[in-house]
Amino acid sequence: MKKRIFLSPPDIGREERRAVAAAFDSGYVAPCGPMVDEFERETAKLAGRRFAVAVSSGTAAIDLAMAEYGVDSSWTVISPALTFIATVGPAWHRGAKLEFVDSDETGNMDCSLLEEALAARRRTKHLMVVGVDLYGRCCDYGRIAKLCRRAGAVFLCDSAEAVGARFKGLPSGSSGEIAVYSFNGNKIVTTSGGGVLLTDDHGVAERARKRAQQSREAVAWYEHREVGYNYRMSNILAALGLAQLRRLPEILEKRAANRRFYGRILPLLDNTDGNGWLSVAVMGSRRERDALMRTLAADDIESRPVWKPLHLQPVFAGCRSWGGEVAETLFDLGVCLPSGTSLSAADRSRIEKAIRASL
Ligand SMILES: Cc1ncc(COP(=O)(O)O)c(C=O)c1O
């Protein structure tokens, strides 16, 4: 029987097993321990940040960012339309008003439209912009930061998909008051489930760390001046993440090789300085895209349409949208292709055969 080829499965080897076993043997099985501390140091270094707080998911890191600013119904949160729902889920749960901005030709947020959206919100006191590094390609950190500064908006950088990517020489996650990475099982570096909150502000890091541990005061008994969350990353999973991080250069090279392979046969969405998390082809028509997905599926090869834009999501009907046609076109024509680190030569030739048959 042919094996199924997945979109972006975890690539776990002997080093990861050894690291997890060592963490297990150390007795630190709880959501604290030396591996968590080291994982925080390593991810902060990777993002060029002073502090990292390791948590149970990227979504939890975004939620802690919302908690830091006290996001509630008095806030407006502006995000790109083309992203995964977790970018705005925590803001939605807190009652914030959401607004969505269309993509430019890279798929990332169109900064001219963002400028318009911010100009229309001149009188809004509580304003946040979430920049997203779509499919591992950084959004325009410099321009978004400048627009936010001018508008008095908080800049949160959702680099969940972009571990290892760069923007004009800077690492992903290096911009914004707070940035987040995800280490979910489908990302290029995984802790099975996990994330980090990144910041240069000591106070922000300390408050996030405290909130992630039920906001317990530093006394022997259980004392709470506020109600927190249970978001900390486990020491076992941090060990897995550290072993994965040690392989990051190799992982990035393999993702880039996948992109080079697809680039020879299909038109791809730009991923300049990206981490190649997912290679995304942009087909000539919806029919062509759907036919390609069907042919791949017939050979048990997983593929997915690009994110369904948030302004088209039934749950967000009624939210304001700035443009939307570029994101809608990418949703119609775009297809995410198998991009796993473990994609073999045999897998590639199977995929190529299916693609050529469809074309
Ligand atoms: C853009 C984006 N933001 C946030 C998240 C949430 O990360 P997690 O799955 O670790 O909660 C993800 C990934 O799943 C994502 O793709």
PDBQT file of the ligand as one rigid body, heavy atoms in Angstrom, charges set to zero:
ROOT
HETATM    1  C1  LIG A 401      -0.944  32.567  11.756  1.00  0.00    +0.000 C 
HETATM    2  C2  LIG A 401      -1.139  31.687  12.949  1.00  0.00    +0.000 A 
HETATM    3  N1  LIG A 401      -1.390  32.268  14.142  1.00  0.00    +0.000 NA
HETATM    4  C3  LIG A 401      -1.548  31.548  15.257  1.00  0.00    +0.000 A 
HETATM    5  C4  LIG A 401      -1.459  30.166  15.232  1.00  0.00    +0.000 A 
HETATM    6  C5  LIG A 401      -1.737  29.434  16.483  1.00  0.00    +0.000 C 
HETATM    7  O1  LIG A 401      -0.697  28.611  16.902  1.00  0.00    +0.000 OA
HETATM    8  P1  LIG A 401      -1.039  27.298  17.761  1.00  0.00    +0.000 P 
HETATM    9  O2  LIG A 401      -1.588  26.292  16.816  1.00  0.00    +0.000 OA
HETATM   10  O3  LIG A 401       0.303  26.912  18.304  1.00  0.00    +0.000 OA
HETATM   11  O4  LIG A 401      -1.988  27.693  18.818  1.00  0.00    +0.000 OA
HETATM   12  C6  LIG A 401      -1.188  29.521  14.016  1.00  0.00    +0.000 A 
HETATM   13  C7  LIG A 401      -0.999  28.078  13.882  1.00  0.00    +0.000 C 
HETATM   14  O5  LIG A 401      -1.573  27.174  14.109  1.00  0.00    +0.000 OA
HETATM   15  C8  LIG A 401      -1.052  30.291  12.842  1.00  0.00    +0.000 A 
HETATM   16  O6  LIG A 401      -0.860  29.706  11.664  1.00  0.00    +0.000 OA
ENDROOT
TORSDOF 0
